[in-house]
Amino acid sequence: MHPSALYSRAAPTWREKLAEVNWGLILLISCLASAGFAALTAAAGGSVDPWAGRQAARFAVFLPAMVAVALIPLRVWYALAWPAYFGTFALLVAVEVMGHIGMGAQRWINLGFVQVQPSELMKVALVLALARYFHGAPGEAVRSPVFLLPPIAAIAAPMALVLVQPDLGTAAVLGLAGAAVLFLAGAPLWLFGGGLVALAAAVPVAWHCLHDYQRARVLTFLNPSADPLGAGYHITQSKIAIGSGGLWGKGFGEGTQARLHFLPEQQTDFIFALWAEEWGFAGGAGLLALVGLIVVYGLWAALSCRAGFARLLALGLTVNFALYVFINTGMVMGLLPVVGVPFPLMSYGGTSMLAVMGGFGLVMSAYVHRAGRL
């Protein structure tokens, strides 16, 4: 069906919208999640408990929800953009007051029936709010410093709260995703140049504000062999796992670094190292190629959109997903400091999966309604 057919009448039917859903993207997302189920099963010694079974159950719930999100008109998401941002921001504030401490950080909040990590949800809410702010803005406004102050504040405020938790990795993703939306919206280059200068000037102050373990991670990144049994243990074992996989890997469940529990956090932050050990360079490259196809689909969907809000929303969320993967894989390979960013749909975690699949639901909503205006 030609896209214009969706808007030949005032209200297209659900059947017409369902026909426009990008089922190829859903297939790719399902393949990535299936790889995650296999890796989580291997991490538990061949058992679906305690991780793979729960992750699969979440995916079974979130998949139809993602399709439902895709069918909802863009004007609804446009109207909900600021409420979603401020609601998620309120949850971030609540984390500081009544949050749950885990792994030395206070990042979760207990809502009674479930624990959520608001910083993961903020990655989607921030892009949604920025896409609304820049929708329809003329070029001269986007180049105005006064016009740019609100979106910069909208990026900086949640970043500051996330840094306090402390969660350097998620704060970095928020900052980079926000900067990407600013760039795509047409913000002037002097803004980014000035931001880099300010960041460089703030490094000495930021260094003194870091926690001891965060400083250790940076120093370990610069010289991993300085403390191989202490601060450098994680990245050392991760590199051993990746390197020992060779070209074709050791086979499912045969990764010794994971099976003998040398590889830390193998079900979350370092799951790519487990995958590379068991499936080798070929398996790791194949997984990254799958991620690349998902990113290409997201960019294609964004460039198909007529409305500025839809285009910025799809582009921002696709870049957000790519940043997840880039930082996680760079981290486990020793190319970036260890900052605790999960591999989307591979790492164990309910809020992370909810944020990723909710984000792709919005990307597909932008594509389904690509020929319309707000």
NUSELO-192303 format. One record per residue (C-alpha): residue number from 1; z, y, x. Coordinates in steps of 0.2 Angstrom, whole numbers, always signed. Last residue first. Layout:
<node seq="NUM" w="Z" v="Y" u="X"/>
...
//
This chain:
<node seq="374" w="+66" v="+82" u="+4"/>
<node seq="373" w="+48" v="+79" u="+8"/>
<node seq="372" w="+39" v="+62" u="+5"/>
<node seq="371" w="+27" v="+52" u="+15"/>
<node seq="370" w="+40" v="+43" u="+26"/>
<node seq="369" w="+51" v="+37" u="+12"/>
<node seq="368" w="+51" v="+19" u="+18"/>
<node seq="367" w="+51" v="+25" u="+36"/>
<node seq="366" w="+66" v="+36" u="+35"/>
<node seq="365" w="+75" v="+23" u="+25"/>
<node seq="364" w="+70" v="+10" u="+39"/>
<node seq="363" w="+79" v="+22" u="+52"/>
<node seq="362" w="+94" v="+24" u="+40"/>
<node seq="361" w="+96" v="+5" u="+39"/>
<node seq="360" w="+94" v="+4" u="+58"/>
<node seq="359" w="+109" v="+15" u="+59"/>
<node seq="358" w="+119" v="+5" u="+47"/>
<node seq="357" w="+114" v="-10" u="+57"/>
<node seq="356" w="+120" v="-2" u="+73"/>
<node seq="355" w="+136" v="+5" u="+66"/>
<node seq="354" w="+141" v="-10" u="+56"/>
<node seq="353" w="+138" v="-21" u="+72"/>
<node seq="352" w="+149" v="-10" u="+82"/>
<node seq="351" w="+163" v="-10" u="+69"/>
<node seq="350" w="+163" v="-29" u="+68"/>
<node seq="349" w="+164" v="-33" u="+86"/>
<node seq="348" w="+158" v="-47" u="+98"/>
<node seq="347" w="+144" v="-41" u="+110"/>
<node seq="346" w="+126" v="-46" u="+106"/>
<node seq="345" w="+122" v="-36" u="+91"/>
<node seq="344" w="+122" v="-20" u="+102"/>
<node seq="343" w="+128" v="-23" u="+120"/>
<node seq="342" w="+145" v="-15" u="+121"/>
<node seq="341" w="+150" v="+0" u="+131"/>
<node seq="340" w="+166" v="-2" u="+141"/>
<node seq="339" w="+164" v="+11" u="+155"/>
<node seq="338" w="+161" v="+0" u="+170"/>
<node seq="337" w="+152" v="+13" u="+182"/>
<node seq="336" w="+133" v="+12" u="+182"/>
<node seq="335" w="+121" v="+2" u="+193"/>
<node seq="334" w="+133" v="-13" u="+195"/>
<node seq="333" w="+123" v="-25" u="+185"/>
<node seq="332" w="+136" v="-26" u="+171"/>
<node seq="331" w="+136" v="-7" u="+169"/>
<node seq="330" w="+117" v="-4" u="+170"/>
<node seq="329" w="+116" v="-17" u="+156"/>
<node seq="328" w="+129" v="-9" u="+145"/>
<node seq="327" w="+123" v="+9" u="+149"/>
<node seq="326" w="+104" v="+5" u="+145"/>
<node seq="325" w="+108" v="-6" u="+130"/>
<node seq="324" w="+119" v="+7" u="+121"/>
<node seq="323" w="+108" v="+21" u="+126"/>
<node seq="322" w="+93" v="+12" u="+118"/>
<node seq="321" w="+103" v="+11" u="+101"/>
<node seq="320" w="+107" v="+30" u="+102"/>
<node seq="319" w="+88" v="+33" u="+106"/>
<node seq="318" w="+83" v="+24" u="+90"/>
<node seq="317" w="+97" v="+33" u="+80"/>
<node seq="316" w="+90" v="+50" u="+86"/>
<node seq="315" w="+72" v="+46" u="+83"/>
<node seq="314" w="+75" v="+40" u="+65"/>
<node seq="313" w="+86" v="+55" u="+60"/>
<node seq="312" w="+75" v="+67" u="+69"/>
<node seq="311" w="+60" v="+61" u="+59"/>
<node seq="310" w="+68" v="+59" u="+43"/>
<node seq="309" w="+76" v="+77" u="+44"/>
<node seq="308" w="+59" v="+84" u="+49"/>
<node seq="307" w="+50" v="+77" u="+34"/>
<node seq="306" w="+33" v="+69" u="+36"/>
<node seq="305" w="+39" v="+53" u="+45"/>
<node seq="304" w="+27" v="+41" u="+54"/>
<node seq="303" w="+33" v="+47" u="+71"/>
<node seq="302" w="+51" v="+40" u="+67"/>
<node seq="301" w="+44" v="+23" u="+62"/>
<node seq="300" w="+35" v="+22" u="+78"/>
<node seq="299" w="+50" v="+27" u="+88"/>
<node seq="298" w="+60" v="+13" u="+79"/>
<node seq="297" w="+47" v="+0" u="+81"/>
<node seq="296" w="+46" v="+4" u="+100"/>
<node seq="295" w="+65" v="+3" u="+101"/>
<node seq="294" w="+65" v="-14" u="+93"/>
<node seq="293" w="+51" v="-20" u="+104"/>
<node seq="292" w="+61" v="-14" u="+119"/>
<node seq="291" w="+76" v="-24" u="+114"/>
<node seq="290" w="+66" v="-39" u="+113"/>
<node seq="289" w="+59" v="-36" u="+130"/>
<node seq="288" w="+77" v="-34" u="+136"/>
<node seq="287" w="+81" v="-51" u="+129"/>
<node seq="286" w="+65" v="-58" u="+137"/>
<node seq="285" w="+70" v="-50" u="+154"/>
<node seq="284" w="+87" v="-58" u="+153"/>
<node seq="283" w="+80" v="-75" u="+148"/>
<node seq="282" w="+67" v="-75" u="+162"/>
<node seq="281" w="+80" v="-69" u="+175"/>
<node seq="280" w="+91" v="-83" u="+171"/>
<node seq="279" w="+96" v="-91" u="+154"/>
<node seq="278" w="+114" v="-97" u="+157"/>
<node seq="277" w="+119" v="-84" u="+170"/>
<node seq="276" w="+109" v="-70" u="+162"/>
<node seq="275" w="+117" v="-73" u="+145"/>
<node seq="274" w="+134" v="-73" u="+153"/>
<node seq="273" w="+130" v="-57" u="+162"/>
<node seq="272" w="+124" v="-49" u="+146"/>
<node seq="271" w="+140" v="-54" u="+137"/>
<node seq="270" w="+150" v="-43" u="+149"/>
<node seq="269" w="+156" v="-29" u="+137"/>
<node seq="268" w="+161" v="-41" u="+123"/>
<node seq="267" w="+162" v="-60" u="+123"/>
<node seq="266" w="+162" v="-61" u="+142"/>
<node seq="265" w="+177" v="-50" u="+144"/>
<node seq="264" w="+180" v="-56" u="+161"/>
<node seq="263" w="+169" v="-68" u="+170"/>
<node seq="262" w="+179" v="-80" u="+181"/>
<node seq="261" w="+183" v="-90" u="+165"/>
<node seq="260" w="+178" v="-107" u="+171"/>
<node seq="259" w="+165" v="-108" u="+158"/>
<node seq="258" w="+159" v="-90" u="+160"/>
<node seq="257" w="+157" v="-90" u="+179"/>
<node seq="256" w="+151" v="-108" u="+178"/>
<node seq="255" w="+137" v="-105" u="+166"/>
<node seq="254" w="+133" v="-122" u="+159"/>
<node seq="253" w="+135" v="-118" u="+140"/>
<node seq="252" w="+116" v="-116" u="+137"/>
<node seq="251" w="+106" v="-119" u="+153"/>
<node seq="250" w="+109" v="-115" u="+172"/>
<node seq="249" w="+96" v="-100" u="+172"/>
<node seq="248" w="+77" v="-100" u="+173"/>
<node seq="247" w="+75" v="-88" u="+188"/>
<node seq="246" w="+92" v="-88" u="+196"/>
<node seq="245" w="+107" v="-89" u="+185"/>
<node seq="244" w="+118" v="-87" u="+201"/>
<node seq="243" w="+113" v="-69" u="+203"/>
<node seq="242" w="+119" v="-64" u="+185"/>
<node seq="241" w="+135" v="-73" u="+186"/>
<node seq="240" w="+139" v="-67" u="+204"/>
<node seq="239" w="+135" v="-49" u="+199"/>
<node seq="238" w="+147" v="-50" u="+184"/>
<node seq="237" w="+161" v="-58" u="+195"/>
<node seq="236" w="+160" v="-43" u="+207"/>
<node seq="235" w="+159" v="-30" u="+192"/>
<node seq="234" w="+175" v="-36" u="+184"/>
<node seq="233" w="+184" v="-39" u="+201"/>
<node seq="232" w="+181" v="-22" u="+208"/>
<node seq="231" w="+197" v="-14" u="+202"/>
<node seq="230" w="+207" v="-29" u="+209"/>
<node seq="229" w="+201" v="-45" u="+218"/>
<node seq="228" w="+185" v="-37" u="+225"/>
<node seq="227" w="+194" v="-21" u="+231"/>
<node seq="226" w="+183" v="-11" u="+243"/>
<node seq="225" w="+168" v="-23" u="+239"/>
<node seq="224" w="+163" v="-13" u="+224"/>
<node seq="223" w="+160" v="+4" u="+234"/>
<node seq="222" w="+153" v="+18" u="+223"/>
<node seq="221" w="+156" v="+9" u="+207"/>
<node seq="220" w="+173" v="+4" u="+213"/>
<node seq="219" w="+177" v="+22" u="+216"/>
<node seq="218" w="+171" v="+26" u="+198"/>
<node seq="217" w="+181" v="+12" u="+191"/>
<node seq="216" w="+197" v="+16" u="+200"/>
<node seq="215" w="+196" v="+34" u="+194"/>
<node seq="214" w="+195" v="+27" u="+176"/>
<node seq="213" w="+210" v="+15" u="+180"/>
<node seq="212" w="+220" v="+30" u="+186"/>
<node seq="211" w="+217" v="+40" u="+170"/>
<node seq="210" w="+205" v="+54" u="+172"/>
<node seq="209" w="+211" v="+72" u="+171"/>
<node seq="208" w="+210" v="+75" u="+190"/>
<node seq="207" w="+192" v="+70" u="+190"/>
<node seq="206" w="+188" v="+81" u="+175"/>
<node seq="205" w="+193" v="+96" u="+185"/>
<node seq="204" w="+183" v="+92" u="+200"/>
<node seq="203" w="+168" v="+87" u="+189"/>
<node seq="202" w="+168" v="+103" u="+179"/>
<node seq="201" w="+156" v="+112" u="+190"/>
<node seq="200" w="+144" v="+98" u="+189"/>
<node seq="199" w="+145" v="+98" u="+170"/>
<node seq="198" w="+143" v="+116" u="+169"/>
<node seq="197" w="+127" v="+115" u="+180"/>
<node seq="196" w="+120" v="+101" u="+169"/>
<node seq="195" w="+124" v="+110" u="+153"/>
<node seq="194" w="+115" v="+126" u="+160"/>
<node seq="193" w="+100" v="+115" u="+163"/>
<node seq="192" w="+101" v="+107" u="+146"/>
<node seq="191" w="+102" v="+124" u="+137"/>
<node seq="190" w="+89" v="+132" u="+149"/>
<node seq="189" w="+77" v="+119" u="+142"/>
<node seq="188" w="+76" v="+127" u="+125"/>
<node seq="187" w="+81" v="+117" u="+110"/>
<node seq="186" w="+66" v="+109" u="+101"/>
<node seq="185" w="+73" v="+97" u="+89"/>
<node seq="184" w="+69" v="+83" u="+100"/>
<node seq="183" w="+80" v="+91" u="+114"/>
<node seq="182" w="+94" v="+94" u="+102"/>
<node seq="181" w="+93" v="+76" u="+96"/>
<node seq="180" w="+93" v="+69" u="+114"/>
<node seq="179" w="+108" v="+80" u="+118"/>
<node seq="178" w="+118" v="+73" u="+103"/>
<node seq="177" w="+113" v="+55" u="+109"/>
<node seq="176" w="+119" v="+59" u="+127"/>
<node seq="175" w="+135" v="+67" u="+122"/>
<node seq="174" w="+140" v="+53" u="+110"/>
<node seq="173" w="+135" v="+40" u="+122"/>
<node seq="172" w="+145" v="+48" u="+136"/>
<node seq="171" w="+160" v="+49" u="+124"/>
<node seq="170" w="+158" v="+30" u="+120"/>
<node seq="169" w="+158" v="+26" u="+138"/>
<node seq="168" w="+173" v="+37" u="+143"/>
<node seq="167" w="+185" v="+29" u="+130"/>
<node seq="166" w="+202" v="+36" u="+132"/>
<node seq="165" w="+208" v="+39" u="+117"/>
<node seq="164" w="+208" v="+57" u="+124"/>
<node seq="163" w="+189" v="+55" u="+128"/>
<node seq="162" w="+186" v="+50" u="+110"/>
<node seq="161" w="+194" v="+66" u="+104"/>
<node seq="160" w="+184" v="+77" u="+116"/>
<node seq="159" w="+168" v="+69" u="+112"/>
<node seq="158" w="+171" v="+71" u="+93"/>
<node seq="157" w="+173" v="+90" u="+96"/>
<node seq="156" w="+159" v="+92" u="+109"/>
<node seq="155" w="+145" v="+86" u="+98"/>
<node seq="154" w="+148" v="+96" u="+82"/>
<node seq="153" w="+153" v="+111" u="+94"/>
<node seq="152" w="+135" v="+110" u="+102"/>
<node seq="151" w="+128" v="+109" u="+84"/>
<node seq="150" w="+137" v="+124" u="+78"/>
<node seq="149" w="+133" v="+135" u="+94"/>
<node seq="148" w="+114" v="+132" u="+94"/>
<node seq="147" w="+110" v="+145" u="+81"/>
<node seq="146" w="+120" v="+158" u="+91"/>
<node seq="145" w="+110" v="+154" u="+107"/>
<node seq="144" w="+94" v="+156" u="+98"/>
<node seq="143" w="+79" v="+144" u="+103"/>
<node seq="142" w="+81" v="+134" u="+88"/>
<node seq="141" w="+80" v="+149" u="+77"/>
<node seq="140" w="+63" v="+155" u="+85"/>
<node seq="139" w="+56" v="+137" u="+82"/>
<node seq="138" w="+60" v="+138" u="+63"/>
<node seq="137" w="+73" v="+126" u="+56"/>
<node seq="136" w="+66" v="+114" u="+43"/>
<node seq="135" w="+79" v="+100" u="+47"/>
<node seq="134" w="+89" v="+106" u="+62"/>
<node seq="133" w="+106" v="+105" u="+53"/>
<node seq="132" w="+102" v="+89" u="+43"/>
<node seq="131" w="+96" v="+79" u="+59"/>
<node seq="130" w="+112" v="+85" u="+68"/>
<node seq="129" w="+123" v="+78" u="+54"/>
<node seq="128" w="+115" v="+61" u="+53"/>
<node seq="127" w="+115" v="+60" u="+72"/>
<node seq="126" w="+134" v="+64" u="+72"/>
<node seq="125" w="+137" v="+51" u="+58"/>
<node seq="124" w="+128" v="+37" u="+67"/>
<node seq="123" w="+138" v="+38" u="+84"/>
<node seq="122" w="+153" v="+43" u="+74"/>
<node seq="121" w="+154" v="+26" u="+67"/>
<node seq="120" w="+157" v="+19" u="+84"/>
<node seq="119" w="+171" v="+32" u="+87"/>
<node seq="118" w="+179" v="+27" u="+71"/>
<node seq="117" w="+184" v="+10" u="+77"/>
<node seq="116" w="+189" v="+0" u="+62"/>
<node seq="115" w="+203" v="-12" u="+57"/>
<node seq="114" w="+201" v="-20" u="+40"/>
<node seq="113" w="+211" v="-23" u="+24"/>
<node seq="112" w="+225" v="-10" u="+27"/>
<node seq="111" w="+214" v="+4" u="+34"/>
<node seq="110" w="+220" v="+0" u="+52"/>
<node seq="109" w="+214" v="+12" u="+65"/>
<node seq="108" w="+206" v="+8" u="+81"/>
<node seq="107" w="+203" v="+17" u="+98"/>
<node seq="106" w="+220" v="+19" u="+106"/>
<node seq="105" w="+217" v="+12" u="+124"/>
<node seq="104" w="+226" v="+0" u="+135"/>
<node seq="103" w="+216" v="-16" u="+130"/>
<node seq="102" w="+222" v="-12" u="+112"/>
<node seq="101" w="+232" v="+2" u="+104"/>
<node seq="100" w="+231" v="+4" u="+85"/>
<node seq="99" w="+229" v="+22" u="+79"/>
<node seq="98" w="+242" v="+31" u="+69"/>
<node seq="97" w="+241" v="+49" u="+75"/>
<node seq="96" w="+227" v="+50" u="+88"/>
<node seq="95" w="+217" v="+37" u="+77"/>
<node seq="94" w="+219" v="+49" u="+62"/>
<node seq="93" w="+210" v="+62" u="+72"/>
<node seq="92" w="+195" v="+50" u="+74"/>
<node seq="91" w="+196" v="+46" u="+56"/>
<node seq="90" w="+195" v="+64" u="+51"/>
<node seq="89" w="+180" v="+65" u="+62"/>
<node seq="88" w="+172" v="+51" u="+52"/>
<node seq="87" w="+175" v="+60" u="+36"/>
<node seq="86" w="+168" v="+76" u="+43"/>
<node seq="85" w="+152" v="+68" u="+49"/>
<node seq="84" w="+150" v="+58" u="+33"/>
<node seq="83" w="+153" v="+73" u="+22"/>
<node seq="82" w="+140" v="+83" u="+33"/>
<node seq="81" w="+126" v="+70" u="+31"/>
<node seq="80" w="+130" v="+64" u="+13"/>
<node seq="79" w="+117" v="+76" u="+5"/>
<node seq="78" w="+104" v="+72" u="+18"/>
<node seq="77" w="+108" v="+53" u="+15"/>
<node seq="76" w="+105" v="+55" u="-3"/>
<node seq="75" w="+89" v="+66" u="-1"/>
<node seq="74" w="+82" v="+52" u="+10"/>
<node seq="73" w="+81" v="+40" u="-5"/>
<node seq="72" w="+91" v="+24" u="-4"/>
<node seq="71" w="+80" v="+9" u="-1"/>
<node seq="70" w="+84" v="+7" u="+18"/>
<node seq="69" w="+102" v="+7" u="+14"/>
<node seq="68" w="+100" v="-8" u="+3"/>
<node seq="67" w="+90" v="-17" u="+17"/>
<node seq="66" w="+105" v="-13" u="+29"/>
<node seq="65" w="+117" v="-20" u="+16"/>
<node seq="64" w="+107" v="-36" u="+15"/>
<node seq="63" w="+109" v="-38" u="+34"/>
<node seq="62" w="+127" v="-32" u="+34"/>
<node seq="61" w="+135" v="-47" u="+24"/>
<node seq="60" w="+126" v="-61" u="+34"/>
<node seq="59" w="+129" v="-51" u="+50"/>
<node seq="58" w="+147" v="-51" u="+47"/>
<node seq="57" w="+148" v="-70" u="+44"/>
<node seq="56" w="+138" v="-73" u="+60"/>
<node seq="55" w="+150" v="-63" u="+70"/>
<node seq="54" w="+165" v="-72" u="+62"/>
<node seq="53" w="+157" v="-89" u="+66"/>
<node seq="52" w="+152" v="-83" u="+84"/>
<node seq="51" w="+169" v="-77" u="+89"/>
<node seq="50" w="+184" v="-88" u="+87"/>
<node seq="49" w="+177" v="-101" u="+84"/>
<node seq="48" w="+159" v="-106" u="+84"/>
<node seq="47" w="+163" v="-118" u="+98"/>
<node seq="46" w="+152" v="-122" u="+113"/>
<node seq="45" w="+164" v="-117" u="+126"/>
<node seq="44" w="+169" v="-101" u="+118"/>
<node seq="43" w="+158" v="-90" u="+128"/>
<node seq="42" w="+143" v="-102" u="+124"/>
<node seq="41" w="+146" v="-99" u="+105"/>
<node seq="40" w="+146" v="-80" u="+109"/>
<node seq="39" w="+130" v="-82" u="+118"/>
<node seq="38" w="+122" v="-92" u="+104"/>
<node seq="37" w="+128" v="-79" u="+91"/>
<node seq="36" w="+121" v="-65" u="+101"/>
<node seq="35" w="+104" v="-73" u="+103"/>
<node seq="34" w="+104" v="-74" u="+84"/>
<node seq="33" w="+108" v="-55" u="+83"/>
<node seq="32" w="+93" v="-51" u="+94"/>
<node seq="31" w="+82" v="-62" u="+83"/>
<node seq="30" w="+89" v="-55" u="+67"/>
<node seq="29" w="+85" v="-37" u="+74"/>
<node seq="28" w="+67" v="-43" u="+78"/>
<node seq="27" w="+65" v="-50" u="+61"/>
<node seq="26" w="+72" v="-34" u="+52"/>
<node seq="25" w="+60" v="-24" u="+62"/>
<node seq="24" w="+45" v="-35" u="+57"/>
<node seq="23" w="+51" v="-33" u="+39"/>
<node seq="22" w="+49" v="-15" u="+39"/>
<node seq="21" w="+53" v="-11" u="+21"/>
<node seq="20" w="+38" v="-4" u="+12"/>
<node seq="19" w="+36" v="-18" u="-1"/>
<node seq="18" w="+55" v="-15" u="-5"/>
<node seq="17" w="+50" v="+3" u="-9"/>
<node seq="16" w="+37" v="-3" u="-22"/>
<node seq="15" w="+49" v="-16" u="-30"/>
<node seq="14" w="+63" v="-3" u="-31"/>
<node seq="13" w="+51" v="+8" u="-41"/>
<node seq="12" w="+44" v="+25" u="-35"/>
<node seq="11" w="+51" v="+40" u="-44"/>
<node seq="10" w="+41" v="+56" u="-47"/>
<node seq="9" w="+24" v="+47" u="-46"/>
<node seq="8" w="+11" v="+47" u="-33"/>
<node seq="7" w="+25" v="+47" u="-20"/>
<node seq="6" w="+25" v="+29" u="-15"/>
<node seq="5" w="+6" v="+29" u="-16"/>
<node seq="4" w="+5" v="+41" u="-2"/>
<node seq="3" w="+11" v="+28" u="+10"/>
<node seq="2" w="-4" v="+17" u="+6"/>
<node seq="1" w="+0" v="+0" u="+0"/>
//
